[in-house]
Amino acid sequence: MAGSENHYVMPRATFDRPVKILIVVSPYYKDIADNLVQGAKAEIEASGGSWDLIEMPGALEIPTAIGISDRRSNFDGYVALGCVIRGETTHYETVCNDSSRALGLLGLQGLCIGNGILTVENRAQAEVRADPAAQNKGGGAAAAALHLVALARKWGAQTKGVGFKPTGAGTLIATSTDGSTTA
C-alpha cells in the first residue's frame, strides 16, 4: 500500500524573486478539493510565493483554464487540483486520460504545471491522498510546479546557443554557438 511507503522528498525550491502561482481546482468533491488546496497553498507560501485560485466545474476543464490563463495573465506556474473517483462507466478513463494528457501537452509547451488531480478507486483513497497531514498530494503538486518554475528561471536566463530570437521589432536575430548574432 502506498500509504505505508517512505518516499524521498526533494528540498523545497528557493527563489531570488517572488513566484506567482495559479491554483486551478475542480471542487466536484468539495471536502477533498479543499484539502488539496490547503496543502498547495501551504507549500507555495512556504517557498515565499503567492497564489491565486480559480475553480472549474470538472477535471476536463482544468487544462483549458490553465491554457487561457497562460495566454492572458502573468503567472509563473500552475497547480491543477481535483479528484476523479472510478464509477460504473468508462467516463472515469476518459476524464483521467484526457485531463492528464492535456496537462502534459501544456507542460511540453513550457508551462510549469504540478498535476494534483487524484485518480482513485474510491473515496477513502482520495481522502488519504488529499489530507495535508497524510499524503498531501496538493502540497506535492505545488512543489512540482515550484521546482519547474525554478528550472525555467535557471535556464530562461541563458542567452547563448544556436537559434533565432525576436528583437522586439519583428526582426529575427540568428545566434551562433559562440554567441555572435546576425540579422
C-alpha positions in Angstrom: 0.0 0.0 0.0 1.4 3.4 -1.0 0.4 5.0 2.4 3.0 2.9 4.2 5.9 3.6 1.8 8.6 6.1 2.6 9.3 8.3 -0.4 12.2 10.8 -1.0 11.0 14.4 -0.9 13.2 17.0 -2.7 14.3 20.0 -0.7 11.9 23.0 -1.2 12.6 25.2 -4.3 14.1 28.6 -3.5 13.8 31.8 -5.4 15.6 35.1 -5.6 12.4 37.0 -6.7 8.8 36.3 -6.0 6.8 33.5 -7.5 3.2 33.8 -8.5 1.2 30.5 -8.9 -2.3 29.9 -10.1 -4.2 27.1 -8.4 -6.9 25.7 -10.7 -9.2 23.3 -8.8 -12.3 21.3 -9.6 -14.4 21.2 -6.3 -16.6 18.3 -7.5 -15.7 16.5 -4.3 -15.6 19.7 -2.2 -14.0 18.3 1.0 -11.3 16.5 -1.0 -10.6 19.6 -3.1 -10.4 21.8 0.0 -7.7 19.6 1.5 -5.8 19.6 -1.8 -6.0 23.4 -1.9 -4.9 23.7 1.7 -1.8 21.6 1.0 -0.9 23.6 -2.2 -1.4 27.0 -0.5 0.9 26.0 2.4 3.7 24.8 0.1 3.5 27.9 -2.1 3.6 30.2 0.9 6.5 28.2 2.5 8.5 28.9 -0.6 7.8 32.6 -0.3 5.4 32.6 -3.2 1.9 34.0 -3.7 -1.1 32.3 -5.3 -4.5 32.9 -6.8 -7.3 30.4 -7.0 -9.9 29.7 -9.6 -12.5 26.9 -9.8 -13.6 24.8 -12.7 -16.6 22.5 -13.0 -14.6 19.4 -13.6 -11.1 18.0 -14.2 -11.5 18.2 -18.0 -11.8 22.0 -17.8 -8.6 22.5 -15.8 -6.1 22.3 -18.7 -8.2 24.7 -20.8 -8.3 27.1 -17.9 -4.6 26.9 -17.5 -4.0 27.5 -21.2 -6.3 30.5 -21.2 -4.6 31.9 -18.0 -1.2 31.4 -19.5 -2.1 33.4 -22.6 -3.8 36.2 -20.7 -2.0 36.6 -17.4 1.4 36.6 -15.7 1.6 33.5 -13.6 4.9 31.7 -13.2 3.3 28.3 -12.7 0.1 26.4 -12.2 -1.2 23.7 -9.9 -4.0 21.5 -11.2 -6.1 20.0 -8.4 -9.2 17.8 -8.4 -10.4 14.3 -7.8 -11.8 11.6 -10.2 -13.2 8.6 -8.4 -13.9 5.5 -10.5 -17.6 4.9 -11.2 -19.7 2.5 -13.1 -18.9 3.8 -16.6 -15.9 4.4 -18.8 -16.2 8.2 -18.2 -13.5 7.7 -15.5 -10.9 6.6 -18.1 -11.9 9.5 -20.4 -11.5 12.1 -17.7 -8.3 10.7 -16.2 -6.6 10.2 -19.5 -7.7 13.4 -21.3 -7.0 15.8 -18.4 -3.6 14.2 -17.8 -2.7 14.2 -21.5 -3.8 17.9 -21.9 -1.7 18.9 -18.8 1.3 17.0 -20.2 1.0 18.8 -23.6 0.8 22.2 -21.9 3.9 21.2 -19.9 5.8 20.2 -23.1 5.0 23.7 -24.4 6.9 25.1 -21.4 4.2 25.7 -18.8 5.2 24.9 -15.2 2.4 22.7 -14.0 2.1 20.5 -11.0 -0.6 17.8 -11.6 -2.5 17.1 -8.4 -5.6 15.6 -10.0 -6.2 12.5 -8.0 -7.4 9.4 -9.9 -8.6 6.9 -7.4 -10.7 3.8 -7.0 -12.8 5.1 -4.0 -13.3 8.0 -1.7 -11.1 6.5 1.1 -8.1 6.6 -1.2 -8.9 10.2 -2.2 -9.2 11.3 1.4 -5.8 9.9 2.5 -4.1 11.4 -0.6 -5.7 14.8 -0.2 -5.2 15.1 3.6 -2.3 17.7 4.2 -1.4 15.7 7.3 -1.2 12.4 5.4 0.0 12.1 1.8 -0.6 15.8 1.0 -0.8 15.4 -2.8 -1.9 19.1 -3.1 1.4 20.2 -1.5 3.3 17.7 -3.7 1.7 19.2 -6.9 2.6 22.7 -5.7 6.1 21.6 -5.0 6.4 20.1 -8.5 5.2 23.4 -10.1 7.6 25.4 -8.0 10.5 23.1 -9.0 9.6 23.6 -12.6 9.5 27.4 -12.2 12.9 27.3 -10.6 14.2 25.2 -13.5 12.6 27.6 -16.1 14.1 30.6 -14.4 17.6 28.9 -14.2 17.6 28.1 -17.9 15.4 31.1 -19.0 18.3 33.5 -18.2 20.7 31.8 -20.7 21.1 33.6 -24.0 23.9 31.5 -25.6 23.1 28.8 -28.1 22.0 28.3 -31.7 18.7 29.5 -33.0 16.6 32.6 -33.6 15.2 35.1 -31.1 12.9 38.1 -31.8 14.4 41.6 -31.3 11.0 43.0 -30.4 10.7 45.0 -33.6 9.7 42.0 -35.7 13.3 41.2 -36.8 14.7 37.8 -36.1 18.3 37.6 -34.9 20.3 34.4 -35.7 22.5 33.3 -32.8 25.6 31.1 -33.3 27.2 28.7 -30.8 29.8 31.4 -29.9 27.1 33.9 -29.0 27.6 36.1 -32.1 24.4 37.4 -33.8 23.4 38.3 -37.3 20.2 40.0 -38.5 
